[in-house]
């Protein structure tokens, strides 16, 4: 499995505008993408950052995700709301 984590830090005062876009992207990813198995949206305790944990079948499934209309729409909608974004990728290791 292919794991993607993303941390978003919206500009001050933009979290309320950012979250609906983020939650809609997560919902659509889970509903519309067979290769997306998990898409957790986590809000930091101080409400200044959002952490995503995404689980895909493989790299191809993730690449399909970033080509979807809903992802592209999300990306454009939040571009001016976010001051920093960190993306990391992992391989899920199971016993």
C-alpha positions as CSV (number, residue, x, y, z in Angstrom):
1,X,0.0,0.0,0.0
2,X,1.1,3.6,-0.8
3,X,0.7,6.1,2.1
4,X,0.6,9.8,1.6
5,X,0.7,12.3,4.5
6,X,0.1,16.0,4.0
7,X,0.2,18.8,6.5
8,X,-1.5,22.1,5.5
9,X,-1.0,25.3,7.3
10,X,-3.6,27.8,6.2
11,X,-3.0,31.5,6.5
12,X,-4.2,33.1,9.7
13,X,-7.9,33.3,9.7
14,X,-8.4,31.0,6.7
15,X,-9.1,27.7,8.4
16,X,-12.9,28.1,8.3
17,X,-12.7,28.7,4.5
18,X,-10.2,25.9,4.0
19,X,-11.9,23.0,5.9
20,X,-15.0,22.6,3.7
21,X,-12.9,22.3,0.6
22,X,-10.7,19.7,2.4
23,X,-13.6,17.7,3.7
24,X,-15.3,17.6,0.3
25,X,-12.0,16.4,-1.4
26,X,-11.7,13.7,1.2
27,X,-15.3,12.6,0.8
28,X,-15.1,12.5,-3.0
29,X,-11.8,10.6,-3.0
30,X,-13.2,7.9,-0.8
31,X,-16.5,7.7,-2.8
32,X,-15.2,8.0,-6.3
33,X,-11.7,6.5,-6.3
34,X,-11.5,2.7,-6.0
35,X,-7.8,2.9,-5.3
36,X,-8.3,5.3,-2.3
37,X,-8.8,3.2,0.8
38,X,-8.4,5.8,3.6
39,X,-8.5,9.6,3.7
40,X,-8.3,10.9,7.3
41,X,-8.5,14.6,7.9
42,X,-7.1,15.6,11.3
43,X,-7.3,19.1,12.8
44,X,-4.5,20.1,15.2
45,X,-5.4,20.9,18.8
46,X,-4.5,24.6,18.2
47,X,-6.6,24.6,15.0
48,X,-3.7,26.0,13.0
49,X,-2.9,23.0,10.8
50,X,-4.6,20.0,9.1
51,X,-2.9,16.6,8.8
52,X,-4.0,14.1,6.2
53,X,-3.4,10.4,6.2
54,X,-4.2,8.9,2.8
55,X,-3.9,5.2,1.8
56,X,-3.9,4.1,-1.8
57,X,-3.5,0.7,-3.5
58,X,-0.3,1.9,-5.2
59,X,1.5,4.8,-6.8
60,X,-0.7,4.5,-9.9
61,X,-3.9,5.0,-7.7
62,X,-2.4,8.1,-6.1
63,X,-1.4,9.5,-9.5
64,X,-5.0,8.9,-10.6
65,X,-6.2,10.8,-7.5
66,X,-4.2,13.9,-8.4
67,X,-5.7,13.8,-11.9
68,X,-9.3,13.8,-10.8
69,X,-11.6,16.8,-11.4
70,X,-12.4,17.0,-7.7
71,X,-8.7,17.1,-6.7
72,X,-7.9,19.7,-9.3
73,X,-10.9,21.8,-8.2
74,X,-9.8,21.5,-4.5
75,X,-6.2,22.5,-5.4
76,X,-7.3,25.7,-7.2
77,X,-9.8,26.6,-4.5
78,X,-7.3,26.4,-1.6
79,X,-4.2,27.8,-3.4
80,X,-4.6,31.3,-1.8
81,X,-5.7,30.0,1.6
82,X,-2.6,27.9,2.4
83,X,0.7,29.4,3.5
84,X,2.6,26.1,3.7
85,X,2.1,22.5,2.6
86,X,4.3,19.4,3.4
87,X,3.8,16.1,1.5
88,X,5.5,12.9,2.5
89,X,5.1,9.4,1.0
90,X,5.6,6.0,2.6
91,X,5.2,2.3,2.0
92,X,2.9,0.6,4.4
93,X,4.7,-2.3,6.1
94,X,2.5,-5.0,7.6
95,X,3.3,-8.1,9.6
